[in-house]
Amino acid sequence: MSSASTGTDEPDDIGVPDDRPGGPNDRRAAAKWRDARVVEVAHPAVDAVVLRLAVPERVQHHPGQHYVVRLRAPDGYTAQRSYSVASAPADDLVELFVERIDDGEVSTYLADVVEPGDDLEVRGPIGRWFVWSGYTRAIGIGGGSGVAPLVGMLRHAHDVGRTERLRLAVSATTRDRLPYADELEAAGAHIALTRSPGEPHAGRLDMSAVAALVDPEATVYLCGSARFTGAMETLLVDAGQPAGTIRVERFGPTG
């Protein structure tokens, strides 16, 4: 899996001290590769793994940021992929949700081989476009594994006592393919399961569902596949959400 933002990270730290949280010093530190210890491994589904990592000299992330995981073969060949952080900034560990892609160089190793006590080479946290402070009105819309950064936002909202400022809508084919389904349901997220006829939450994120979320004063955080995010972005704009308030993170297999 890889992720790419449709926005750009323009410099915003002119005249700001280097030791400000999230400032130049933090970004330089986050750019360094370091060995993180795998503390916990969970397999919530046959095609996914949740890794919780202890990152040395960790730079505290912002909800919506991601880490790059790099694997190195004995012959020196490397492969790397980006994964959004699902844990809150206050969590002592960094939690990554990894969807297993059958022909994925990185995801298959992370899902099938990695065990607690292993070390993984990581770099991060990365990204300033797709981040939420927890103190402004926000709408999170995610498809499949694209819910991971939204879960990080939700957990942060709980930590800072601002859950009312975050509204969530998520989609997956079935409940067992929706990451963090219980947590999202408990938070009151609108859940749409596209291949579960007759089951609770069966349906799609259609115009009526999207229109109910529209808030011109809120920032929308939209994450998922290119097909999903493209469809949702169109529905949001047609329903009256200003295009300039929509931030998109697209996930998909890399070539």
C-alpha positions in Angstrom: 0.0 0.0 0.0 1.1 3.5 -0.6 -0.5 6.8 0.0 -0.3 10.2 -1.7 -1.9 13.5 -0.8 -3.6 15.7 -3.3 -2.3 18.7 -1.4 1.2 20.1 -1.1 3.3 20.7 2.0 4.2 24.4 1.7 6.6 25.8 4.2 4.7 27.3 7.1 7.4 27.8 9.7 9.0 31.1 8.6 10.0 33.0 11.7 9.0 30.1 13.9 11.6 28.7 16.4 13.2 25.4 15.4 12.2 23.8 18.7 8.4 24.3 18.2 6.5 21.0 18.2 6.1 20.0 14.6 8.7 22.6 13.6 11.9 22.2 11.5 13.8 20.3 14.2 11.0 17.7 14.5 10.7 17.3 10.8 14.4 16.7 10.5 14.2 14.1 13.2 11.2 12.5 11.6 13.1 12.2 8.3 15.7 9.9 9.9 15.5 6.2 9.5 15.5 4.3 12.8 14.9 0.8 14.0 11.5 0.4 15.8 10.8 -2.6 18.0 7.6 -4.5 17.3 5.8 -4.8 20.6 2.4 -6.2 19.6 1.1 -8.0 16.5 -2.6 -8.6 15.9 -4.5 -10.2 13.0 -8.0 -8.7 13.0 -8.7 -10.3 9.6 -7.0 -12.9 7.3 -5.9 -10.1 5.0 -4.7 -7.5 7.6 -2.3 -7.0 10.5 -2.0 -4.4 13.2 1.5 -3.6 14.3 2.3 -1.6 17.5 5.8 -0.2 17.5 8.1 1.3 20.0 10.0 4.0 18.1 13.2 5.3 19.7 13.6 9.0 20.0 10.1 9.3 18.6 8.7 12.5 17.3 5.1 12.8 18.4 2.8 12.6 15.4 -0.3 14.5 14.5 -3.5 12.6 13.6 -3.5 11.9 9.9 0.3 11.5 9.5 2.0 8.3 8.3 5.2 6.3 8.6 7.3 4.7 6.0 8.4 1.1 6.6 11.5 -0.2 4.8 12.6 -3.8 4.3 16.1 -4.6 3.4 17.2 -8.0 1.8 20.6 -9.5 2.5 21.7 -8.5 -1.0 20.9 -4.9 -0.3 17.6 -4.7 -2.2 15.1 -2.5 -0.4 11.3 -2.1 -0.6 9.3 0.5 1.3 5.6 1.4 1.8 3.7 4.1 3.7 1.1 3.3 6.4 -1.1 5.8 8.2 -0.9 6.0 12.0 -4.0 4.6 13.7 -2.9 5.5 17.3 -3.5 8.8 19.0 -0.5 11.1 19.6 -0.7 10.4 23.3 -0.2 6.7 22.8 3.2 5.4 23.9 3.3 3.2 20.8 2.8 3.8 17.1 0.0 1.7 15.7 -0.1 0.8 12.0 -2.8 -1.0 10.1 -1.5 -2.9 7.2 -3.8 -4.5 4.5 -2.2 -7.6 3.1 -1.8 -7.4 -0.7 -1.1 -10.8 -2.2 1.8 -9.7 -4.4 2.9 -6.9 -2.1 6.6 -7.0 -1.3 6.2 -5.3 2.1 2.6 -6.1 3.2 3.0 -9.9 2.9 6.2 -9.8 5.0 4.5 -7.6 7.7 1.4 -9.7 7.8 3.0 -13.2 7.5 6.4 -13.0 9.1 6.8 -10.2 11.6 6.5 -11.1 15.3 6.8 -9.3 18.6 10.5 -8.5 19.3 11.4 -8.0 15.7 12.9 -4.7 14.5 11.6 -2.7 11.6 13.3 0.2 9.8 10.9 3.2 9.9 10.8 6.9 9.0 8.3 9.3 10.2 5.9 10.8 11.1 5.4 12.4 7.7 2.8 14.7 6.2 1.3 18.1 7.1 -1.6 18.3 4.6 -3.8 15.5 6.0 -3.7 16.4 9.7 -6.3 17.4 12.3 -5.6 19.3 15.5 -8.7 18.0 17.3 -10.0 21.5 18.0 -11.7 22.3 14.7 -14.9 20.9 13.1 -14.0 17.9 10.9 -15.6 15.2 8.8 -13.8 12.0 8.2 -14.8 9.7 5.3 -12.9 6.5 4.7 -13.1 3.4 2.6 -11.6 0.1 3.6 -8.1 0.5 5.0 -8.5 4.2 4.5 -10.2 4.4 7.8 -6.9 4.0 9.7 -6.0 7.7 9.9 -9.6 8.5 10.8 -9.3 6.1 13.8 -6.2 8.0 14.9 -8.3 11.2 14.7 -11.1 9.6 16.7 -8.8 8.4 19.4 -7.2 11.8 19.6 -10.7 13.4 19.9 -11.4 11.2 22.9 -8.1 12.1 24.5 -8.7 15.9 24.2 -12.5 15.7 24.9 -13.6 16.9 21.5 -15.5 14.0 20.0 -18.4 16.2 19.1 -16.2 18.0 16.6 -15.5 14.9 14.5 -18.1 13.2 12.4 -17.3 10.0 10.6 -18.7 7.9 7.7 -16.9 4.7 6.6 -17.5 2.1 3.9 -16.3 -1.5 3.3 -17.7 -4.5 1.5 -18.5 -6.5 4.7 -18.1 -5.9 8.4 -15.1 -8.2 8.8 -13.3 -6.2 6.2 -13.9 -2.9 8.0 -10.9 -2.1 10.1 -11.8 -1.1 13.7 -15.5 -1.8 13.1 -16.4 -2.1 16.8 -14.6 1.1 17.7 -16.2 3.0 14.8 -19.7 1.7 15.6 -19.3 2.7 19.2 -18.3 6.2 18.2 -21.5 6.6 16.2 -19.9 6.5 12.7 -22.1 6.1 9.7 -21.2 2.7 8.4 -22.0 1.5 4.9 -21.4 -2.2 4.0 -21.8 -2.6 0.3 -21.9 -6.4 0.1 -24.0 -7.3 3.2 -27.6 -7.3 2.0 -30.0 -7.7 4.9 -27.4 -7.1 7.5 -27.1 -4.0 9.8 -25.4 -1.1 8.0 -26.0 -2.6 4.6 -25.9 0.0 1.8 -23.6 2.6 0.2 -22.4 6.0 1.0 -24.8 7.7 -1.4 -25.9 11.3 -1.9 -28.3 11.3 1.0 -25.6 9.9 3.4 -23.0 12.4 2.2 -25.4 15.3 2.2 -26.1 14.7 5.8 -22.5 15.3 6.6 -22.0 18.5 4.7 -20.7 21.4 6.8 -19.1 24.3 4.9 -17.2 25.3 8.1 -15.6 21.9 8.6 -12.6 20.3 7.0 -13.2 17.0 5.3 -10.6 14.2 5.5 -11.2 11.7 2.8 -9.2 8.6 2.6 -9.3 5.4 0.5 -8.8 4.1 -3.0 -8.6 6.4 -6.0 -12.0 5.1 -7.1 -13.6 5.6 -3.7 -12.2 9.1 -3.0 -13.0 10.3 -6.5 -16.7 9.3 -6.1 -16.9 10.7 -2.6 -15.3 14.0 -3.6 -17.8 14.4 -6.4 -20.8 13.7 -4.1 -19.4 16.1 -1.5 -19.1 19.0 -3.9 -22.5 18.3 -5.5 -24.0 18.2 -2.0 -22.6 21.7 -1.2 -19.3 21.0 0.5 -16.8 23.6 -0.7 -14.0 21.9 -2.7 -11.4 23.9 -0.9 -12.3 22.3 2.4 -11.7 18.7 1.2 -8.4 17.0 1.8 -7.8 13.7 0.1 -5.4 10.8 0.9 -5.4 8.1 -1.8 -4.3 4.6 -1.0 -3.5 1.9 -3.5 -1.0 -0.7 -4.6 2.2 0.5 -6.1 3.7 -0.7 -9.3 
